[in-house]
Amino acid sequence: MSSGFKTPISVKEAIDKIHNRDFLLPAIQRKFIWSSSQVELLFDSIMRGYPINSFMFWEIRDKNMKSEYRFYEFLKEYREFYNENNGEINTTGVHDFMAVIDGQQRLTSLYIGFRGTYAYKMPRKWWRNDEDSLPTRTLYLNLLKSVDQEYDNQKLYDFRFLSKGDLNRLNDRDNYYWFKVGDILDLNGFSELNKYILSNNLQDNEFASETLFLMYERFNSEKLINYYLETEQDPDKVLEIFIRTNSGGTPLSFSDLLMSIASANWKKIDARKEIDDTVNQVFNISNAGFRIDKDFVLKTCLVLFSDSILFKLRNFGYENVQIFEENWFDIKKSIIAAFELVYRLGFNNTTFRAKNAAIPIVYYIYHNDLADIITKANYDVEDLNNIRKWINLSFIKSIFSGQTDSVLIRIRKVLNDNLDKKFPINDIINAFKYDANKNYYLDEEFINGLLTSSYESNDSFYILSLLYPDLDYYNQDFHKDHIHPASIFKDENYIESIEDEVKKEFMKNKDNWNSILNLQLLNGDLNRSKTNKSLIEWAKENCITNRELYLDDNISLNIEDFKFFIENRKVNLKKELNRLLV
């Protein structure tokens, strides 16, 4: 059979082919990424007779192709974050099939809509893989009326992914009859349609009858799947076709393609599965919620082994990809260890704002064989403090903002020149000494600016982390805490009772009481027990000395002396930051 456009098929036929594994996905395809609303709009478009564009399939006949390349099933039960990946299928020795080159998102959407489910996270819920956070939803159509344009002016037909709870809530209202969309494929002919209408008392609703018959026509009868069939068995040619055909719609990112190449070229390991597993394991480190992606993993592989770290096709040639596969499990272990370390040092997904800052740590761990020991309780404290200090400095100075390839290359060189030594923070700082845009230099003006950092800014956490390096971040949860409680300064009656106008204005100024000058890191339990106690009372109860608060011994902790407290603490914090950073 030659390549070219073939006789179109119906949506029902396409769904059956997916179900029977006559349609599969090649490894070069990315994950399903359409939102539930995009799926609903696709069904609405088909009902309204809008074109859904043609498809491209690749006929797989060659036995070597079936055994040497990876193919995946269509996703049926989508669960945001927790089940987004297609399952691999062993195609060695199976019947001939078609690999989808163009149209994966549309076909997966149709398959989920007819035969599957779609679960996405509820707003204001934690990321948990349960029905409370991610209720399972099935696609339904309201047969009694079209869409209220005030509710949704994009759709005419009211397709919605609904959970069991949604159905119970909506079925109690008038003008709703929710038809499970997948049931239309199971109705055999117009006689069964009529029986359904009568048995469900829908015969008096013209819209319901017309809509059901239209659904049957559109999805069961009409030949809407117009496709081009490529019969060429040379995968290089098909890869070129794939790149060209995926240039529109939701853009195929280069990292998607690189991921696909890795998946196709790794011989012993499923690259897609392993990289996804790495992403998930990093996310599940305690309650830190670190969010990395395949881009991070691929970039890390390049930094570890490739002279060039650009996302260029030549850097993912056979030779490099084989190196990545050969060393994968050590790479994976080092990535996970790096984020476990970052968590141990007191960071979470929010405070560790530039994930590429972890790549030098991965490099340090990998090339010094530290993955099994760096997160242990007895690991070298000086080394940990060097890494923590470097992270905080990097974030304070925005070293990893914007394009970071040149930053990573410079740091890599320093790390490579200092193998088998402690983390070389001073050498890294020196490597950036003459860079006008990215450097670790902190002059007096910059440090003065740091001291104005507010409670709400991430910078305040980085500064406090530098000021309190000896805290047990790994085993304890530390909060940013107002040393003099914020509630005092929000008490208008108290503030207005102050007779000294200078003191009153000073205490009213949020920049004074909400800045780093009135902040500390405090154990979460201790912070909760502190509540709104006055500083002088709390310090006495917990035997807190002035020195622990970066205050001279003669400085009063009484709220009435707040101005002197701030002025003295500013002097001492500035002195300490100069000692640490300059």
Protein Blocks (a to p, Z undefined) as FASTA:
>chain_A
ZZdddddddfklmmmmmmnopaccdfkbccdfbdfklmmmmmmmmmnopaebjadddddf
blklmmmpccddddfbdcehjlmcccdddfehiacddddfbhjlmmmmmmmmmmmccddd
dehiacdddfklmccddddddfkbccdfklomkbmbdcddddfklmmmmmmpghiacddf
klmmmpgcjklmmmmmmmnopmmpmklmmmmmmmmmmmmmpccbccdddfbfbfklmmmm
mmmmmmgmjdddfklmmmmmmmmmpmkbcfklmmmmmmmmmmmgojlopacdfklmmmmm
mmmmpmblcdcfklmgfklmmmmmmmmmmmmmmmmmmmmmmmmnopafklmmblklmmmm
mmmmmmnopmlmmmpmkbcfklmmmmmmmmmmmmmnommgcjfklmmmmmmmmmmmmghi
acdfklmmmmmmmpmklccbdcfklmmmmmmpcfklmklmmmmmmmmmmbcfklpccddd
dfbafklmmmmklmmmpmblmlmmmmmpmklmmmmklgccddfklmmmnmmacfklmmmm
nopafklnopafklcfbfklmmmmmmmmmmmmmmmmmmmmZZ
